Amino acid sequence: MPELLKQVAVTILRGLNSTEEEAELVAESLVRANMRGIDTHGVNYLKLFSDRVWAHVMDIPTKIRLIKDADTTAVLDGGNGFGQVAGHRAMRTSIQKGHNFGIGLTLVRNTNNIGFLSFYTLMAAEEGMIGICACNAAPSMAPWGGVEPFLGTNPLSVAIPTDSEAPVVLDMSASVVARGKIRRAQMLKKEIPIAWALDEKGEPTTESDAALKGTLLPIGGPKGYGLALIIDVLTGMISGSKYGKNVDTFHQLRSPTGIGVLTMAIDIERFMPLYHFKELMRSYVESIKRTKKAKGVPQIYLPGEIEFEKERRSQAEGIEIDTVVAESLNEILTKMKSPLKLTSK
């Protein structure tokens, strides 16, 4: 199933005038999101890509330009193309600079949704480096105490290599939940938990429609608001991209979104031998696993461990795709006169 799903994704992306190389890269990001249980950042985006390309508000193939380059830093222009292509190029640049100088930091302006952020931080972890990635997003969350959306969910990911198969991977939004989960609930006509969002009047709601018209709640109250603000400045403002209320949504066909991205790679070898760091991490992880568990808790998970196990199961057992998503992709395949077809769960 993962192979078929990737073949479908590549077929659709190539039909949108993408190059073979970027189609493979974007498809890998989307399918891996589904494999890891992050369905909000998976192949459902193929319809959004198609709509935006056909409406001429997204430019494919992706043309990335180098704006600034120094020893440890760089700024790229994403050319209003695939965010995955820009994010991948940025992290590859950061990794190379990290190898050369100990640390590399690359910013991206003028791009679109980059998918799940650990796709990029894992690139660094796989090379024995600490990877960091953040980006801003369209307004969906009010400043703490307000009811008018101003900041995006502004996610952050950090991946740390270990001596096991699975790195420690933090991948989180500054809001209690990613807005994509509310859109998914709306698509599936399901209610949402009361602690996710407020309606337009600032009242808690379980209705996805009302939540999308209102505001998401920040994680940790004012702390999540502060984190979203800082990420907006570091990714949008400093990169020369859009920030605050100027970032446009990817889900309406109005204009380029103007997402800003930050990628960083830190070479652990500049601080201590990598093998020693991994030994310390192994001991650290084992200590966490041995800590006393709450009643009814079978085990303590590390950040990213659940997603890693889900990806491994998906590789062996296949991926379940929602009927609505499968139908929308089949419509695109038919429009492109492809013989491929997806079945849903």
N, C-alpha and C positions, 0 to 999 in steps of 0.2 A: 504493500500500500504506500509506504513512503516514496518508493521509486515512481509509482504511477502518479502520485500527487505532484512530485517534482516535475515529471514529464508534462503534466497538464499546465503547471505554472510556467515552465519554459516556453511551451507552445503559445500561451496567451501573451507572455512578455515579448516574445519574438514577433507576434502579430501586432504589437504596439510599436514596432520599429526599433526595439532595443537590439544591441549587439549580442552576439552569442555569449560573450564573456560576461556582460552585465546581467543577462537573463539567467545564467547559471548561478551567479552570485546572489541575486535578489531571490530567486527560487529557493536556494539553500536556506536563506534567512527565514523566509516565510514558512517553509516546511518544518524547519527545526523548531520554530515557535510552536507549531501545532504538536510536534513530537514531545516537546517539553511541557505541554499542557497550557501554554500561553496562547490560547485560541484567539484572543483579542488582537494579536499581532501576527496572525497567520495568513492563510491563503484567502481569507475574506477580503484582504486588501487588494486582491487582483481586480475586483469589480471597481473599487475606488480608483485604482490606477487607470483602468480602462475609461471610466467616466471622465477623469481629468485630462487624459491625453486626447480623447475625442472632443472634449470641450475646449482644447487648446489653452489650458491653464497649467500644463506641465510639459516640460521639454525633454523629449526622448529622441535619440540616445543621449545619455548624460554626458555633458561636457564640463569637466572640472578644470578650473584655472588656478594656478599658484599665484597668490596675491603678495605674500610676504614670506621670506625664508631667512632664518638666522640659525645659529648653531643648534640651539635646543628648541626653537619654536618655529611655527609656520602657520599661515592662514590660507585657507582654500576657499574658492567660490564653487558652490555645488551646482551652479548652472540651472537651478530649478528642476533638476532631474530626480532620479531615484536617490532617496536618502541613504539607502543601504550602500550604494556605490560610493557616495561621498564619505560616509562613516567608515567604510572599509579602507578607503584611500587614506583617510586621516589617521586611523590607528596604525596602518602600515608605516606611515611617515613617522608617527610618534615612536614606534618600536625601533625603527632604524636610527632615529636620533638618540633613543635610549641606549642602544648598543654603542653608539659613537661617543656620547657625552654623559651617560649615566641617567639622564632623564630627557624625555621628549614630550612636548605639549603642542598639539595641533588644534586649531579652531577652524570651524567651517561656518560660512555664511551662505544664505540664499539656497537652502536645500529644503527637503520635505521630510515627512515622517521617516525615521530611520529604523523602525521596528524595535525588537527587544534589545536592550542595551548590552546584555551580557554576551551577545553575539560578538561584540567588539572587544570587551574586556577579556574574554576567554582567549582571544588571539594572543594577547600579551602573556597571559598565564601559561599558555602552551609553550612559550619561549623562555620560561623561567623568570618572567617579569611580573610586577604588579600592574594591572591594567585598571584605568579609571575612565569612565565615560559619563557624560551628562548632556542633556539637551533641554531646550525650552519647548513650549507647546502653546496652542491657542488658549485664550482665556477660558477657564472653566471653574476657577476657584477664587473666592473673594478674599481680600485681605482680612486677617482675623478681626472679627467684630463687624464686618461688612456683609452685605448680601448681593453685591454686584460683582460678577466675575471679572477679574483683572489679571490673575496669574494662571499659567498652565499647570498641569500636574507635574511637570518638570522633573523627570525621572533621573536617577543616579544609579550607576553600577560600579562595583569594585570587585575584581577577581584576584585571588591570591593563590599562587601555586602551592601544592603540597606534594608529598612523595606517593600519594595514592592516585588513582585514576581520575578522581573528581576534585578539582580545585574548590576552595571556599569562594562562593560567588554571591555577593549582595546585589540584588536588582529590585529596586523599589521606586515608587513614585512619592512625591511630597504630599499627595492626598491620601486619604484613607484607602481609596481604591482607584484604579485607573479608569478614566472615563469610558474606555472601550468596554468595560464590563457592564456599564449601565446601558450603553448602546446595544450590547449583546442581549441584555435582559429585555430591552424594548423590542428587538427583533424577534425574540422567542416569546414575547408577551408574558413575561414573568415579573413578579414584584422584586424589589431590591431590599436589603436590610435597612432598617430605620437609621442606622448610624452612618450611612454613606453620604447623604446629601440633604440639602435644604431646597425648598421650592422658592419661587420668586419672592414670596413674602418673608422668607427666612425661617420657615417652619420645617421641621423634619418630615420627610416623606418616604413612602415605600413605592411610589409610582415613578417608573422610569421616565415617562414623558415629563412629569413635573420636575424631576431631578435635572433633566437636560435643559430645561428652561431656567432652572435656578443655579445653584452653586454646589460644587463638591466640598466636602469637609477636609481640612488639612490633617495629616497624621500628627498626633500629639498636640492638637490645637495650635497655639501660637508658634510652636517649634516648627511644625510643618510649613506654616506660612513663611517663617523666616528662611527656611531651607529653600523653598520655591523662589523666593525673592533673590537670594544669593545666586542660585543656579541661573536665573534669568539674566542677571548681570554678567556672569562669567561666560555664558554661552551666546546670548543674543547681543548684548550691548558691546562688549569688548571685541567680538568678532566682526562687528559692523553689520550685523543682521537685524531682523526685527526683534522687538522685545515688548513686554507688557501687553497692552490692549491692541498693539499693532500686528501681532502675530495672527495670521488668518487660519481658519480651520481647514483641515484636509477633507472634511466631510461635506462641504458645500462648494459649488463650482463658481467661486467668485474671483479669486486672484491667487498668485503664488503665495505659499504659506510663509516663507521667509524664516524657517527654523534655523536656529543656531546650535552648534554642537561643539563640545569639548572632548578631546581624547588625550589621555596621558599614559605613558609607559615609564615605569621606574625599574632600573636595572638593579636587582638585589645584590649582584656580585660587587657593586660599588661600595656596599656596606658590610657584607660578610659573605663567605663562600656559600653558594647556592645550596650545596648538600647540607651544610650546617643549618641554614634557615629551614630547610625541609624537615630536618630532624627535630628542630624546635617546634615546628608546626604540627608534626606527628604527635609529639608529647602534649602539646596544647589541645589538640583535637581529642586525644584519648582522655585527657582530664575533663573536658567538657562532657564527653559521652558518659563518664563515670559519675557525674554529679547526681545528687539525689533527685529522683523524678517525682512529679506530682501524682496524686492518686489517679489511676486510670490511664496514665501516659506510658505507652509501651517503650518508646525511645525518644531521645532528644536528637533533633535534626540540626545539621549545620546549614547556614545560608546556602541555597542552591542545591542541596542534597535531594530534596523531593523532586525537583525538576530533572536532575541527572537520572534518577531512578525511573522517572516517567519516560524520558527519552530512550532509555535502554529497553523498556517494555514496548514502546512504540516501534522500535526497530525490529523486535521479534514478533509482535502481535498485530502491528498495523495501527492506523490512525482513524479515529471516528470523526466524521465530518457531519455537521448539522445539515439537515435537509434543505434549509433556506440557503445556506452557503453553497451546497452542491448544485442546487437548481440554478443559482445565479451564475456559477462558473460554467455549467453546461450550456446556458444561454449564450455566453460569450464564445464558447467553443463552436457552437452551431453557427453563430454569426461569422466566425472566422473559417467556417467550413472544415473544421477538424473532425476526424472520426473518433477522437477520444471522448470518453464520457465517464463521469464520476457517479458512484452510488453513495448514498448517505446511510447513517445508522438507523 
